[in-house]
Amino acid sequence: MNLERDMIANYLLEIGRIGRPHGLRGELVIRLTTNIEERVEVGAEVFLKNKEKFTIEKSRPLKSNFVVLLSGIDSRAGAESLTGELLFAEPINDPDTKWAHELIGKIVLDQAGNQHGMIIEIQANPASDLLVLNNQTLIPVVFIKKIDDDKVHVDAPKGLLGDSYLCE
């Protein structure tokens, strides 16, 4: 079973990774993989990959990370047992926001309406996340112009999509 696809299917999104313990009372350093700092505010609910749920009881910034205290973790040993674990959260309910997992399965159309394939994956990339199509074409998400129910419209520069038109 593919954990990432399982998490996507259950609508949990990766928000960070647990780093080293901080102090003796169970606090942890969290490195966020999201730009939404509200994910680690006091009262926020987070999950481990085994779907174990925690509530953030304390939170404060530390350099480019956060120090948090999770419910039920009250010792350094407890904190050490979570080192390296990924943290997940439920999507924020915003009708104007599209999440990466919502793009999977949609057909990509260029400016002329030509189909170029179906999105099968979103690949993280330092410059821009990439749409991975079923024909292995990679399209930076910055070229997305519009998202419909079952289609993603892109305005890609000449040559990026080549001649990867799909015949219907």
Contact map, one row per residue, 1 for C-alpha under 8 A:
111001000000000000000000000000000000000000000000000000000000000000000000000000000000000000000000000000000000000000000000000000000000000000000000000000000000000000000000
111111000000000000000000000000000000000000000000000000000000000000000000000000000000000000000000000000000000000000000000000000000000000000000000000000000000000000000000
111111100000000000000000000000000000000000000000100000000000000000000000000000000000000000000000000000000000000000000000000000000000000000000000000000000000000000000000
011111110000000000000000000000000000000000000000000000000000000000000000000000000000000000000000000000000000000000000000000000000000000000000000000000000000000000000000
011111111000000000000000000000000000000000000000000000000000000000000000000000000000000000000000000000000000000000000000000000000000000000000000000000000000000000000000
111111111100000000000000000000000000000000000000000000000000000000000000000000000000000000000000000000000000000000000000000000000000000000000000000000000000000000000000
001111111111100000000000000000000000000000000000100000000000000000000000000000000000000000000000000000000000000000000000000000000000000000000000000000000000000000000000
000111111111100000000000000000000000000000000000000000000000000000000000000000000000000000000000000010000000000000000000000000000000000000000000000000000000000000000000
000011111111000000000000000000000000000000000000000000000000000000000000000000000000000000000000000000000000000000000000000000000000000000000000000000000000000000000000
000001111111000000000000000000000000000000000000000000000000000000000000000000000000000000000000000000000000000000000000000000000000000000000000000000000000000000000000
000000111111100000000000000000000000000000000000000000000000000000000000000000000000000001100000000000000000000000000000000000000000000000000000000000000000000000000000
000000111111110000000000000000000000000000000000000000000000000000000000000000000000000111100000000000000000000000000000000000000000000000000000000000000000000000000000
000000110011111000000000000000000000000000000000000000000000000000000000000000000000000111100000000000000000000000000000000000000000000000000000000000000000000000000000
000000000001111100000000000000001100000000000000000000000000000000000000000000000000011110000000000000000000000000000000000000000000000000000000000000000000000000000000
000000000000111110000000000000011100001000000000000000000000000000000000000000000000011110000000000000000000000000000000000000000000000000000000000000000000000000000000
000000000000011111000000000001111100000000000000000000000000000000000000000000000000011100000000000000000000000000000000000000000000000000000000000000000000000000000000
000000000000001111100000000001111000000000000000000000000000000000000000000000000001111000000000000000000000000000000000000000000000000000000000000000000000000000000000
000000000000000111110000000111100000000000000000000000000000000000000000000000000111111000000000000000000000000000000000000000000000000000000000000000000000000000000000
000000000000000011111000000111100000000000000000000000000000000000000000000000000011100000000000000000000000000000000000000000000000000000000000000000000000000000000000
000000000000000001111100000110000000000000000000000000000000000000000000000000110011000000000000000000000000000000000000000000000000000000000000000000000000000000000000
000000000000000000111111011110000000000000000000000000000000000000000000000100110010000000000000000000000000000000000000000000000000000000000000000000000000000000000000
000000000000000000011111111110000000000000000000000000000000000000100000000100000000000000000000000000000000000000000000000000000000000000000000000000000000000000000000
000000000000000000001111111000000000000000000000000000000000000000000000000100000000000000000000000000000000000000000000000000000000000000000000000000000000000000000000
000000000000000000001111111000000000000000000000000000000000000000000000001100000000000000000000000000000000000000000000000000000000000000000000000000000000000000000000
000000000000000000000111111000000000000000000000000000000000000000000000011100000000000000000000000000000000000000000000000000000000000000000000000000000000000000000000
000000000000000000001111111100000000000000000000000000000000000000001100111111100000000000000000000000000000000000000000000000000000000000000000000000000000000000000000
000000000000000000001111111110000000000000000000000000000000000000111100111100100000000000000000000000000000000000000000000000000000000000000000000000000000000000000000
000000000000000001111100011111000000000000000000000000000000000000111000000000100000000000000000000000000000000000000000000000000000000000000000000000000000000000000000
000000000000000001111100001111100000000000000000000000000000000011110000000000000000000000000000000000000000000000000000000000000000000000000000000000000000000000000000
000000000000000111100000000111110000000000000000000000000000000011110000000000000000000000000000000000000000000000000000000000000000000000000000000000000000000000000000
000000000000000111100000000011111000000000000000000000000000000111000000000000000000000000000000000000000000000000000000000000000000000000000000000000000000000000000000
000000000000001110000000000001111110100000000000000000000000000011000000000000000000000000000000000000000000000000000000000000000000000000000000000000000000000000000000
000000000000011110000000000000111110000000000000000000000000000000000000000000000000000000000000000000000000000000000000000000000000000000000000000000000000000000000000
000000000000011100000000000000011111100000000000000000000000000000000000000000000000000000000000000000000000000000000000000000000000000000000000000000000000000000000000
000000000000000000000000000000011111100000000000000000000000000000000000000000000000000000000000000000000000000000000000000000000000000000000000000000000000000000000000
000000000000000000000000000000000111111000000000000000000000000000000000000000000000000000000000000000000000000000000000000000000000000000000000000000000000000000000000
000000000000000000000000000000010111111110000000000000000000000000000000000000000000000000000000000000000000000000000000000000000000000000000000000000000000000000000000
000000000000000000000000000000000001111110010000000000000000000000000000000000000000000000000000000000000000000000000000000000000000000000000000000000000000000000000000
000000000000001000000000000000000001111110010000000000000000000000000000000000000000000010000000000000000000000000000000000000000000000000000000000000000000000000000000
000000000000000000000000000000000000111111010000000000010010000001010000000000000000000000000000000000000000000000000000000000000000000000000000000000000000000000000000
000000000000000000000000000000000000111111110000000000010110000000000000000000000000000000000000000000000000000000000000000000000000000000000000000000000000000000000000
000000000000000000000000000000000000000111110000000000111110000000000000000000000000000000000000000000000000000000000000000000000000000000000000000000000000000000000000
000000000000000000000000000000000000000011111000000000111000000000000000000000000000000000000000000000000000000000000000000000000000000000000000000000000000000000000000
000000000000000000000000000000000000011111111100000000110000000000000000000000000000000000000000000000000000000000000000000000000000000000000000000000000000000000000000
000000000000000000000000000000000000000000111110000011110000000000000000000000000000000010000000000000000000000000000000000000000000000000000000000000000000000000000000
000000000000000000000000000000000000000000011111000011110000000000000000000000000000001111000000000000000000000000000000000000000000000000000000000000000000000000000000
000000000000000000000000000000000000000000001111111111000000000000000000000000000000001110000000000000000000000000000000000000000000000000000000000000000000000000000000
000000000000000000000000000000000000000000000111111110000000000000000000000000000000111100000000000000000000000000000000000000000000000000000000000000000000000000000000
001000100000000000000000000000000000000000000011111100000000000000000000000000000000111100000000000000000000000000000000000000000000000000000000000000000000000000000000
000000000000000000000000000000000000000000000011111100000000000000000000000000000000000000000000000000000000000000000000000000000000000000000000000000000000000000000000
000000000000000000000000000000000000000000000011111110000000000000000000000000000000000000000000000000000000000000000000000000000000000000000000000000000000000000000000
000000000000000000000000000000000000000000000011111111000000000000000000000000000000000000000000000000000000000000000000000000000000000000000000000000000000000000000000
000000000000000000000000000000000000000000001111001111100000000000000000000000000000000000000000000000000000000000000000000000000000000000000000000000000000000000000000
000000000000000000000000000000000000000000001110000111110000000000000111000000000000000000000000000000000000000000000000000000000000000000000000000000000000000000000000
000000000000000000000000000000000000000001111100000011111000000000000110000000000000000000000000000000000000000000000000000000000000000000000000000000000000000000000000
000000000000000000000000000000000000000111111100000001111110000000011110000000000000000000000000000000000000000000000000000000000000000000000000000000000000000000000000
000000000000000000000000000000000000000001100000000000111110000000011110000000000000000000000000000000000000000000000000000000000000000000000000000000000000000000000000
000000000000000000000000000000000000000011000000000000011111000000111100000000000000000000000000000000000000000000000000000000000000000000000000000000000000000000000000
000000000000000000000000000000000000000111000000000000011111100001111000000000000000000000000000000000000000000000000000000000000000000000000000000000000000000000000000
000000000000000000000000000000000000000000000000000000000111110001110000000000000000000000000000000000000000000000000000000000000000000000000000000000000000000000000000
000000000000000000000000000000000000000000000000000000000011111111100000000000000000000000000000000000000000000000000000000000000000000000000000000000000000000000000000
000000000000000000000000000000000000000000000000000000000001111111100000000000000000000000000000000000000000000000000000000000000000000000000000000000000000000000000000
000000000000000000000000000000000000000000000000000000000000111111000000000000000000000000000000000000000000000000000000000000000000000000000000000000000000000000000000
000000000000000000000000000000100000000000000000000000000000111111000000000000000000000000000000000000000000000000000000000000000000000000000000000000000000000000000000
000000000000000000000000000011110000000000000000000000000000111111100000000000000000000000000000000000000000000000000000000000000000000000000000000000000000000000000000
000000000000000000000000000011110000000100000000000000000011111111110000000000000000000000000000000000000000000000000000000000000000000000000000000000000000000000000000
000000000000000000000100001111000000000000000000000000000111110011111000000000000000000000000000000000000000000000000000000000000000000000000000000000000000000000000000
000000000000000000000000001111000000000100000000000000011111000001111100000000000000000000000000000000000000000000000000000000000000000000000000000000000000000000000000
000000000000000000000000011100000000000000000000000000011110000000111110110000000000000000000000000000000000000000000000000000000000000000000000000000000000000000000000
000000000000000000000000011000000000000000000000000001111100000000011111100000000000000000000000000000000000000000000000000000000000000000000000000000000000000000000000
000000000000000000000000000000000000000000000000000001111000000000001111110000000000000000000000000000000000000000000000000000000000000000000000000000000000000000000000
000000000000000000000000000000000000000000000000000001000000000000000111110000000000000000000000000000000000000000000000000000000000000000000000000000000000000000000000
000000000000000000000000011000000000000000000000000000000000000000001111111001100000000000000000000000000000000000000000000000000000000000000000000000000000000000000000
000000000000000000000000111000000000000000000000000000000000000000001011111101100000000000000000000000000000000000000000000000000000000000000000000000000000000000000000
000000000000000000000001111000000000000000000000000000000000000000000000111111100000000000000000000000000000000000000000000000000000000000000000000000000000000000000000
000000000000000000001111111000000000000000000000000000000000000000000000011111110000000000000000000000000000000000000000000000000000000000000000000000000000000000000000
000000000000000000000000010000000000000000000000000000000000000000000000001111111000000000000000000000000000000000000000000000000000000000000000000000000000000000000000
000000000000000000000000010000000000000000000000000000000000000000000000111111111100000000000000000000000000000000000000000000000000000000000000000000000000000000000000
000000000000000000011000011100000000000000000000000000000000000000000000111111111110000000000000000000000000000000000000000000000000000000000000000000000000000000000000
000000000000000000011000000000000000000000000000000000000000000000000000000111111110000000000000000000000000000000000000000000000000000000000000000000000000000000000000
000000000000000000000000000000000000000000000000000000000000000000000000000011111110000000000000000000000000000000000000000000000000000000000000000000000000000000000000
000000000000000001000000000000000000000000000000000000000000000000000000000001111111100000000000000000000000000000000000000000000000000000000000000000000000000000000000
000000000000000001111000000000000000000000000000000000000000000000000000000000111111100000000000000000000000000000000000000000000000000000000000000000000000000000000000
000000000000000011110000000000000000000000000000000000000000000000000000000000000111110000000000000000000000000000000000000000000000000000000000000000000000000000000000
000000000000000011100000000000000000000000000001100000000000000000000000000000000111111000000000000000000000000000000000000000000000000000000000000000000000000000000000
000000000000011111000000000000000000000000000001100000000000000000000000000000000001111100000000000000000000000000000000000000000000000000000000000000000000000000000000
000000000000011111000000000000000000000000000111100000000000000000000000000000000000111110000000000000000000000000000000000000000000000000000000000000000000000000000000
000000000001111100000000000000000000000000000111100000000000000000000000000000000000011111000000000000000000000000000000000000000000000000000000000000000000000000000000
000000000001111000000000000000000000001000001110000000000000000000000000000000000000001111100000000000000000000000000000000000000000000000000000000000000000000000000000
000000000011100000000000000000000000000000000100000000000000000000000000000000000000000111110000000000000000000000000000000000000000000000000000000000000000000000000000
000000000011100000000000000000000000000000000000000000000000000000000000000000000000000011111000001000000000000000000000000000000000000000000000000000000000000000000000
000000000000000000000000000000000000000000000000000000000000000000000000000000000000000001111100000000000000000000000000000000000000000000000000000000000000000000000000
000000000000000000000000000000000000000000000000000000000000000000000000000000000000000000111110000000000000000000000000000000000000000000000000000000000000000000000000
000000000000000000000000000000000000000000000000000000000000000000000000000000000000000000011111100000000000000000000000000000000000000000000000000000000000000000000000
000000000000000000000000000000000000000000000000000000000000000000000000000000000000000000001111110000000000000000000000000000000000000000000000000000000000000000000000
000000000000000000000000000000000000000000000000000000000000000000000000000000000000000000000111110000000000000000000000000000000000000000000000000000000000000000000000
000000000000000000000000000000000000000000000000000000000000000000000000000000000000000000000111111000000000000000000000000000000000000000000000000000000000000000000000
000000000000000000000000000000000000000000000000000000000000000000000000000000000000000000000011111101100000000000000000000000000000000000000000000000000000000000000000
000000000000000000000000000000000000000000000000000000000000000000000000000000000000000000100000111111100000000000000000000000000000000000000000000000000000000000000000
000000000000000000000000000000000000000000000000000000000000000000000000000000000000000000000000011111110000000000000000010000000000000000000000000000000000000000000000
000000010000000000000000000000000000000000000000000000000000000000000000000000000000000000000000001111110000000000000000010000000000000000000000000000000000000000000000
000000000000000000000000000000000000000000000000000000000000000000000000000000000000000000000000011111110000000000000000000000000000000000000000000000000000000000000000
000000000000000000000000000000000000000000000000000000000000000000000000000000000000000000000000011111111100000000000010000000000000000000000000000000010000000000000000
000000000000000000000000000000000000000000000000000000000000000000000000000000000000000000000000000111111100000000000111110000000000000000000000000000000000000000000000
000000000000000000000000000000000000000000000000000000000000000000000000000000000000000000000000000000111110000000000111000000000000000000000000000001000000000000000000
000000000000000000000000000000000000000000000000000000000000000000000000000000000000000000000000000000111111000000000110000000000000000000000000000011110000000000000000
000000000000000000000000000000000000000000000000000000000000000000000000000000000000000000000000000000001111100000111110000000000000000000000000000001110000000000000000
000000000000000000000000000000000000000000000000000000000000000000000000000000000000000000000000000000000111110000111110000000000000000000000000000000111100000000000000
000000000000000000000000000000000000000000000000000000000000000000000000000000000000000000000000000000000011111111110000000000000000000000000000000000111100000000000000
000000000000000000000000000000000000000000000000000000000000000000000000000000000000000000000000000000000001111111110000000000000000000000000000000000001111000000000000
000000000000000000000000000000000000000000000000000000000000000000000000000000000000000000000000000000000000111111000000000000000000000000000000000000001111000000000000
000000000000000000000000000000000000000000000000000000000000000000000000000000000000000000000000000000000000111111000000000000000000000000000000000000000000000000000000
000000000000000000000000000000000000000000000000000000000000000000000000000000000000000000000000000000000000111111100000000000000000000000000000000000000000000000000000
000000000000000000000000000000000000000000000000000000000000000000000000000000000000000000000000000000000000111111110000000000000000000000000000000000000000000000001100
000000000000000000000000000000000000000000000000000000000000000000000000000000000000000000000000000000000011110011111000000000000000000000000000000000000000000000001110
000000000000000000000000000000000000000000000000000000000000000000000000000000000000000000000000000000000011110001111100000000000000100000000000000000000000000010011100
000000000000000000000000000000000000000000000000000000000000000000000000000000000000000000000000000000000011000000111110000000000000111000000000000000000000000000011100
000000000000000000000000000000000000000000000000000000000000000000000000000000000000000000000000000000011111000000011111000000000000111000000000000000000000000000000000
000000000000000000000000000000000000000000000000000000000000000000000000000000000000000000000000000000111111000000001111110000000011110000000000000000000000000000000000
000000000000000000000000000000000000000000000000000000000000000000000000000000000000000000000000000000011000000000000111110000000011110000000000000000000000000000000000
000000000000000000000000000000000000000000000000000000000000000000000000000000000000000000000000000000010000000000000011111000000011100000000000000000000000000000000000
000000000000000000000000000000000000000000000000000000000000000000000000000000000000000000000000000110010000000000000011111100001111000000000000000000000000000000000000
000000000000000000000000000000000000000000000000000000000000000000000000000000000000000000000000000000000000000000000000111110001111000000000000000000000000000000000000
000000000000000000000000000000000000000000000000000000000000000000000000000000000000000000000000000000000000000000000000011111011100000000000000000000000000000000000000
000000000000000000000000000000000000000000000000000000000000000000000000000000000000000000000000000000000000000000000000001111111100000000000000000000000000000000000000
000000000000000000000000000000000000000000000000000000000000000000000000000000000000000000000000000000000000000000000000000111111000000000000000000000000000000000000000
000000000000000000000000000000000000000000000000000000000000000000000000000000000000000000000000000000000000000000000000000011111000000000000000000000000000000000000000
000000000000000000000000000000000000000000000000000000000000000000000000000000000000000000000000000000000000000000000000000111111100000000011100000000000000000000000000
000000000000000000000000000000000000000000000000000000000000000000000000000000000000000000000000000000000000000000000000011111111110000000011000000000000000000000000000
000000000000000000000000000000000000000000000000000000000000000000000000000000000000000000000000000000000000000000000000011110011111000001111000000000000000000000000000
000000000000000000000000000000000000000000000000000000000000000000000000000000000000000000000000000000000000000000000011111000001111100011111000000000000000000000000000
000000000000000000000000000000000000000000000000000000000000000000000000000000000000000000000000000000000000000000000011111000000111110111100000000000000000000000000000
000000000000000000000000000000000000000000000000000000000000000000000000000000000000000000000000000000000000000000011111100000000011111111000000000000000000000000000000
000000000000000000000000000000000000000000000000000000000000000000000000000000000000000000000000000000000000000000001111000000000001111110000000000000000000000000000000
000000000000000000000000000000000000000000000000000000000000000000000000000000000000000000000000000000000000000000001100000000000000111110000000000000000000000000000000
000000000000000000000000000000000000000000000000000000000000000000000000000000000000000000000000000000000000000000000000000000000001111111000000000000000000000000000000
000000000000000000000000000000000000000000000000000000000000000000000000000000000000000000000000000000000000000000000000000000000011111111100000000000000000000010000000
000000000000000000000000000000000000000000000000000000000000000000000000000000000000000000000000000000000000000000000000000000000111100111110000000000000000000000000000
000000000000000000000000000000000000000000000000000000000000000000000000000000000000000000000000000000000000000000000000000000000111000011111010000000000001000110000000
000000000000000000000000000000000000000000000000000000000000000000000000000000000000000000000000000000000000000000000000000000011110000001111111000000000000000000000000
000000000000000000000000000000000000000000000000000000000000000000000000000000000000000000000000000000000000000000000000000000011110000000111111000000000000000000000000
000000000000000000000000000000000000000000000000000000000000000000000000000000000000000000000000000000000000000000000000000000010000000000011111000000000000000000000000
000000000000000000000000000000000000000000000000000000000000000000000000000000000000000000000000000000000000000000000000000000000000000000111111100000000111000000000000
000000000000000000000000000000000000000000000000000000000000000000000000000000000000000000000000000000000000000000000000000000000000000000011111111000011110000000000000
000000000000000000000000000000000000000000000000000000000000000000000000000000000000000000000000000000000000000000000000000000000000000000000011111000011110000000000000
000000000000000000000000000000000000000000000000000000000000000000000000000000000000000000000000000000000000000000000000000000000000000000000001111100011100000000000000
000000000000000000000000000000000000000000000000000000000000000000000000000000000000000000000000000000000000000000000000000000000000000000000001111111111000000000000000
000000000000000000000000000000000000000000000000000000000000000000000000000000000000000000000000000000000000000000000000000000000000000000000000011111110000000000000000
000000000000000000000000000000000000000000000000000000000000000000000000000000000000000000000000000000000100000000000000000000000000000000000000001111100000000000000000
000000000000000000000000000000000000000000000000000000000000000000000000000000000000000000000000000000001110000000000000000000000000000000000000001111110000000000000000
000000000000000000000000000000000000000000000000000000000000000000000000000000000000000000000000000000000111100000000000000000000000000000000000001111111000000000000000
000000000000000000000000000000000000000000000000000000000000000000000000000000000000000000000000000000100111100000000000000000000000000000000001111101111100000000000000
000000000000000000000000000000000000000000000000000000000000000000000000000000000000000000000000000000000001111000000000000000000000000000000001111000111110000000000000
000000000000000000000000000000000000000000000000000000000000000000000000000000000000000000000000000000000001111000000000000000000000000000000011110000011111000000000000
000000000000000000000000000000000000000000000000000000000000000000000000000000000000000000000000000000000000011000000000000000000000000000000011100000001111100000000000
000000000000000000000000000000000000000000000000000000000000000000000000000000000000000000000000000000000000011000000000000000000000000000100010000000000111110110000000
000000000000000000000000000000000000000000000000000000000000000000000000000000000000000000000000000000000000000000000000000000000000000000000000000000000011111100000000
000000000000000000000000000000000000000000000000000000000000000000000000000000000000000000000000000000000000000000000000000000000000000000000000000000000001111111000000
000000000000000000000000000000000000000000000000000000000000000000000000000000000000000000000000000000000000000000000000000000000000000000000000000000000000111111000000
000000000000000000000000000000000000000000000000000000000000000000000000000000000000000000000000000000000000000000000000000000000000000000100000000000000001111111000000
000000000000000000000000000000000000000000000000000000000000000000000000000000000000000000000000000000000000000000010000000000000000000010100000000000000001011111110000
000000000000000000000000000000000000000000000000000000000000000000000000000000000000000000000000000000000000000000000000000000000000000000000000000000000000011111110000
000000000000000000000000000000000000000000000000000000000000000000000000000000000000000000000000000000000000000000000000000000000000000000000000000000000000000011111000
000000000000000000000000000000000000000000000000000000000000000000000000000000000000000000000000000000000000000000011000000000000000000000000000000000000000000011111100
000000000000000000000000000000000000000000000000000000000000000000000000000000000000000000000000000000000000000001111000000000000000000000000000000000000000000000111110
000000000000000000000000000000000000000000000000000000000000000000000000000000000000000000000000000000000000000001111000000000000000000000000000000000000000000000011111
000000000000000000000000000000000000000000000000000000000000000000000000000000000000000000000000000000000000000000100000000000000000000000000000000000000000000000001111
000000000000000000000000000000000000000000000000000000000000000000000000000000000000000000000000000000000000000000000000000000000000000000000000000000000000000000000111
